[in-house]
Amino acid sequence: MDNGPLRERLLEGAATLGVTLSETAAGLLLRYAGELLRWNAKVNLTAITDPAEVVEKHLLDSLAVAPEVAGARGLLDMGTGAGLPGLPLKVLRPDLEVTLVDSVAKKIGFVKAAAAALGLKGVTAIHQRLAGKPGAEGLSLAEVVISRAFAELDDFLPLAAPYLQPGGPGGRVVAMLGKAPVDPEGAARRAGLQLASLRRYDLPFSGAERHAAVFQR
């Protein structure tokens, strides 16, 4: 899936979001999208099947949180599904060590295959239902814990917090949300965290509303 119009859409959308995307990275991302749609014919990975929508609502939506993960060396993507946002962020930031976890084995199977097809190094995909016990689950603590799979902060933050690397100014939990969250400060407090930033962005073609919330200890 690497025709001219889709490549132009990806590059234009990234520029609109303030993300610098090289031609090489654009090619890898479109190859990932092609693998996603090819696998999706057999394994339920996404309800979005139009290639132009995949570019915007999966690739660009993932890349949009690049500012929230800037400077991080390692990232844990909780409930990654088909590898979102972890794999697109890895393509954008080849230096980033990415761990992608999901409770559905077939989805992790796709993530592993996609990472191999793209030649990505420093990607670990784990089939696991997270329960907030990283030691028992064999997971290392991460500098950034991120997810776009959870609708409610009161569900996500208490589960994410135990996986956060202690100490240092860089540790953060990033929640990718649709509409603005209600009382994010309260949700953070109940999870032993504090709200560090809340940023709204709109997807570049549909104008769909999104928010990125960052929490720290």
Residue pairs with C-beta under 8 A, 6 or more apart in sequence:
1 30
1 31
1 33
1 34
1 37
1 51
2 27
2 30
2 31
2 34
5 52
6 30
6 33
6 51
6 52
6 55
7 26
7 27
7 30
9 52
9 55
9 56
9 205
10 21
10 26
10 29
10 30
10 55
10 59
10 60
11 21
11 26
12 204
13 55
13 56
13 60
13 203
13 204
13 205
14 20
14 21
14 26
14 60
14 63
15 21
16 204
17 60
17 63
17 64
17 201
17 204
18 67
19 63
19 64
19 66
19 92
21 29
21 63
21 92
25 91
25 92
28 91
28 118
29 59
29 88
29 91
30 55
31 117
31 118
32 59
32 83
32 87
32 88
32 91
32 114
32 117
32 118
33 51
33 54
33 55
33 58
33 59
35 110
35 113
35 114
35 117
36 45
36 46
36 54
36 58
36 82
36 110
36 114
37 49
37 51
37 54
39 45
39 110
39 113
39 114
40 46
40 49
43 106
43 107
43 109
43 110
44 106
45 81
45 82
45 107
45 110
46 54
46 58
46 81
46 82
48 54
48 57
48 58
52 205
56 203
56 204
56 205
56 206
57 203
57 206
57 208
58 82
58 84
58 88
59 88
60 203
60 204
61 84
61 85
61 148
61 176
61 203
61 210
62 84
62 85
62 86
62 87
62 88
62 89
62 148
63 85
63 88
63 89
63 92
64 201
64 203
64 210
64 212
65 85
65 89
65 146
65 174
65 176
65 212
66 89
66 92
66 93
67 199
67 212
68 144
68 146
68 172
68 174
68 197
68 199
68 212
68 214
69 75
69 89
69 93
69 96
69 144
69 146
69 174
71 170
72 96
72 143
72 144
72 170
72 172
73 95
73 96
73 97
73 143
74 96
74 97
74 98
74 99
74 140
74 142
74 143
74 144
74 165
75 86
75 89
75 96
75 97
75 98
75 99
75 142
75 143
75 144
75 145
75 146
76 99
76 101
76 139
76 142
76 144
76 145
76 146
76 163
77 83
77 84
77 85
77 86
77 98
77 99
77 100
77 101
77 146
77 147
78 101
78 130
78 145
78 146
78 147
78 149
78 150
78 156
78 159
78 160
78 163
79 101
79 102
79 103
79 130
79 147
79 149
79 150
80 86
80 100
80 101
80 102
80 107
80 111
80 125
80 147
80 149
81 102
81 104
81 107
81 149
82 107
82 110
82 111
82 114
83 100
83 110
83 111
83 114
83 115
83 125
84 148
85 146
85 148
85 176
86 98
86 99
86 100
86 123
86 146
87 98
87 100
87 111
87 114
87 115
87 118
87 120
87 123
89 96
89 98
90 96
90 98
90 115
90 120
90 122
90 123
91 118
91 120
94 120
94 121
94 122
95 122
96 122
97 122
97 124
98 122
98 123
98 124
99 124
99 125
99 126
99 139
99 140
99 142
100 108
100 111
100 123
100 124
100 125
100 126
101 108
101 125
101 126
101 127
101 128
101 130
101 139
102 108
102 111
102 127
102 128
103 127
103 128
103 129
103 130
104 127
105 127
108 125
108 126
108 127
111 123
111 125
112 125
115 123
115 125
126 138
126 139
128 137
128 139
130 137
130 159
130 163
131 137
131 159
132 158
132 159
132 161
132 162
132 163
133 162
134 140
134 141
134 162
134 163
139 163
141 163
141 164
141 165
141 166
142 163
142 164
142 165
143 165
143 168
143 170
143 171
143 172
144 170
144 171
144 172
144 173
144 174
145 160
145 161
145 163
145 164
145 172
145 173
145 174
146 173
146 174
146 175
146 176
147 156
147 160
147 174
147 175
147 176
148 175
148 176
148 177
150 156
150 159
150 175
151 177
153 175
153 177
153 181
153 184
153 187
153 188
153 213
154 187
154 190
154 191
156 175
157 173
157 175
157 187
157 188
157 190
157 191
157 193
157 215
158 190
158 191
160 173
160 191
161 173
161 191
161 192
161 193
161 217
164 171
164 172
164 173
164 217
165 171
166 217
171 216
171 217
172 196
172 214
172 215
172 216
173 193
173 214
173 215
173 216
174 212
174 213
174 214
174 215
175 181
175 212
175 213
175 214
175 215
176 210
176 211
176 212
177 210
177 211
177 212
177 213
178 208
178 209
178 210
178 211
179 209
179 211
180 198
180 200
180 211
181 187
181 198
181 211
181 213
184 195
184 198
184 213
184 215
185 194
185 195
188 194
188 195
188 215
191 215
192 217
193 215
193 216
193 217
194 215
194 216
194 217
195 213
195 214
195 215
196 214
196 215
196 216
197 212
197 213
197 214
198 211
198 212
198 213
198 214
199 211
199 212
199 213
200 209
200 210
200 211
201 210
201 211
201 212
202 208
202 209
202 210
203 210
